[in-house]
Each structure stands twice: as structure tokens, then as C-alpha cells.
Amino acid sequence: MSEDQKPSLLIENLWVIENQSKLCVFEANYSDFTKDRISKDMVGSFLAALLTFAKESFTDEIQFIKFSNRKIVFKFSKHLLFVIAFSDKDINKDHHIKEISNEIVERFNEKFITIFENNNWNGNTTIFESFSEDLKEIVKREPLTIKFIEFLDIKEHFKKFESFIKKRKKHIIKNKEKIEQIYANLKKNIGSKVNNSEFFDPKYSSYNRFLR
């Protein structure tokens, strides 16, 4: 594989989010994704969604979301969420992408994990700036000077996403009550003709499974 084909050169963005505060503690960008009509708000909401479902939906293995021309790799640790965007031009680079992602996570944790383990972090993100040199060794590129997440309030996106989920839950509960009423009326009107199998019983419906 030639130098310009190395997957490290296909890294487009890196964000490191502290789980509890939802603050972006480190950011590096090698591509301006807004040129692809991806807004900063969209990225903020995306990260908020990941943080919302982190504990319930994902393991500690590398996961990813595939888009048409990029792959968003993310990995959760005890204190941090790492989000790494790769240009997905070659589907055969998955193994190398995993290696590079792991190296970034391991190098960052080696350098800073004790700060979080000892509860010594006071919200100052400048202490993580030295990781730029480590990243340069891994990626072998200079990042752009632009910042996308630095001035975004991830906590605000988190609140908006949480509010959206609550509204959807209320809507689902309301619809569930309507279905149960329809079912009750149906049983009352046609009695024994109603099949009393689990398929028709609202207590086995997808609404209840969602609300558990």
C-alpha cells in the first residue's frame, strides 16, 4: 500500500467527548464536512444521540455507522467517547481503520486517563492540546485550523434530544391507550369472535416492548 493510500490519510475528523459533562475535550479536523451539506448542529445532535444510548445500546468494541462516502467509527471508554470519521473510499481498509482507531484511543488514554480516574479534571480542555503531536505521529498530517464542535454546547443538543424522546414516548403512550380502547370495544361488540391470541393482545404489542 503506497503512502497516499494509507487509511490514516483517510481520517477526516476526530472528536473526544467527556461522558459526564458532554464536553468535547479534543477535536481535530482534516476535512470540512460542511461542504457536504452536513451542518454543525447535525453533528452535535448525532453525538448527543450516541451519548444518550451509550450505556444501553453499545459494547466496548468499536462500532460504526456507514454513510455513502464516509464511515463514522466510535468507541466508548469509561470516561470518554471517541468519534472518528473516515473517508470510506475502499471497503477493504476496515482492518486498518480498526487498528488506527485503537491506536488513537490507547494513546489518548495512556496520556490522560489518570486525570479522569483521579477526578482531577476541572473542565479545562487546553490540557489535552498536547495530544495534537501524538495524533500527528499516527495520522502523519496537519489538521485544518477550523473547529466544528469546540463552540457547540453538546449538553444543549443532549437536552433537545432527550426532550424529543420524551415527546415521542408520550405520543406512543397515547396511541397505545387508543389501541387498547379499540381492542376493548371490539371484544365487547363481537365477543367470542375475537381471536384472543397474543398477536391481538395489546399487552404483547411493540408499544409495551418499547416502554419497558
N, C-alpha and C positions, 0 to 999 in steps of 0.2 A: 504494500500500500504506500503510495507516494505521500510526501509531506502535506500536499494540499488536499489529500483525500482522507486524512486522519479525522476520526469523528470528533476529536477535541476541537477541531476547527469549525465544527458544525454547531457548537454551542451558541445559542442566541441570547439567552437570559438566565440569570441566577438570582433567586431571592431566598433569603434565610429569615424565617418568621419565628419569633419567640411565642410559644404556645399560649402562655398565660396572659400576657399583655396584648397579644396580637400585633406587636410592633415588628416592622421589618428592620432587622438589625444589620443586615448586609445586602447589598444589591450590586450586580454587575450586568451591564447590557452590551451585547456585541451586535445587536440588530434593533432597528427601530420598528417595532411591530405595529405602531400606529399607521404606518404606510400601508398595512394590510387591512385597514379599517377596524382594527381592534383597539377599543378605547381603554384609557387608563381605568375608568370606572368598571369596565368589564373584567379587567384583571383583578382589581380589588375585590369584586364580588365573587370571582372564581376562588380566590384564596380564602375568603370568608366561608364559602361553602365547604371547602376542604377542612378548615378548622372545625366547622360545626359537626361534621360526621367523622372526624379523625378517630376517635376512640371506639366507635361502634362499627365502622364500616371497613377499616383497613388494618392490615397486619403490619409488622415491622419490616416486611420485604418491600423492595422497590415496586411501585405501581406506576402506571402511566395512563394518560389519556391521549388518544391518537386523533389528530386532525388531518386535513387533506395534505398539508405540506409541512407539518411540524408535529413533534411528539413532546408532550409535557410530562416529564418524569418527576415524581415526588416521593420523598421518603420521610417518615416520621421518626423522630427520636424522642426521648423522654421530655426534653425541654424545647426542641426546635422542629420546625417543618422546613425541609429543603425542597424548593421547586426549581427545576432545571428544564429550560426549553431548548430542544434540539431541532435543527432543520432536518426533516426526515426525508432526505433525498435518496437514501439507499437502505432498503429494509434489511439488508444483510449486516448492518452495523450494530444490531441490538446487543450483542455480547460486549462490544467495545463501549457502547453507551453505558451499559451497566457498570463496567469497570471504572470508567471515568466518574460516573455519579458517586460510586462508593468511595473513590479516592477523595473527591471533594468533601464528602460528609466526614470521612475519617480524619482528614487534615484539619478541618474546622473544629471538630470535637477535641482532637488532641490539643489544640491551641487554646480553646476557650471553655471547655466543658466544666472545668473546676469553678469557673465564675458562677455558673448556674447551680452547680451542685452545692456550693458553699453559700448560696443566696447572697452573693456579693454584687450582683448587677443592680444598678440604680436607674436604669433607663438610658444611660449614655451609650449611644451607638458608635461613637468615634473610636472606642477601644477595639472595635472589630476591623477597622480600616486596614490594619497591617496584613489582613488576610489577602489583600489585593496582590501582594508579592507571591504568596503561595499559589494563588489562582493563576498567576502569570506563568508559573513553572508548569502547571498542569495543562493549561489551555494554549499557552505559547502565543498569546495575542494580547493586544492592548484593548481594553474596553472603550466604548464610546463614553463621552462625558455626560450624556443625558441620563436622568434618573426618572423612573416612572412611579415607583412606589414610595420613595423617600418622603414625599409630602402628602401622601394619601393617608387618610385615617382608616386603617383596616378595621378598627373597632366600630367605626360608624357603619361600614359595609356589613360587619357582623350583625349589628343591631337591625339593619334593614332586612337582612336575610332571615334572621330569627323572627322578625315581625311577619314576613311573607309566609313562613312555615306555620305560624300560629293562625294566620288568616285562613290558610288552606285547610288547616285542621278543623277550624270552626265550620268551614263550608262542608267538609266531609261529614262531620257530625250531624249537621243539619240535613244533608242528603240521606244519611243513614237512618235518621228518625222518620223521614218521609217514606223510605222503603219499608221500614218496619210497620208503619201505619197502613201502607198499601197491602202488605202481606196479611196484616191482621184483618183488614176489611175483606180481603179475598177469601180468607178462611171462613169468615163469618157468613159471606154471601154464598159460597159454593160448597162449604163444609168438607165432607169426606172426599170430594172430587180433587181436592188439592193434594198433590204429592208431598208427603211430609218428610221427604229425604233431606239429607244435609245440604244438598245442592240448592234447595229453595229456602232453607232456614237462614234468616239474616245473621244469626249468631255465628255462622261459619263464613260470613261474607268477607270479601277483601277489605272492607271498611274496618272491621274489627281487627283483622290482622295488621293493618296499618297503624291502628291506635294502641296496640299492645306495647 
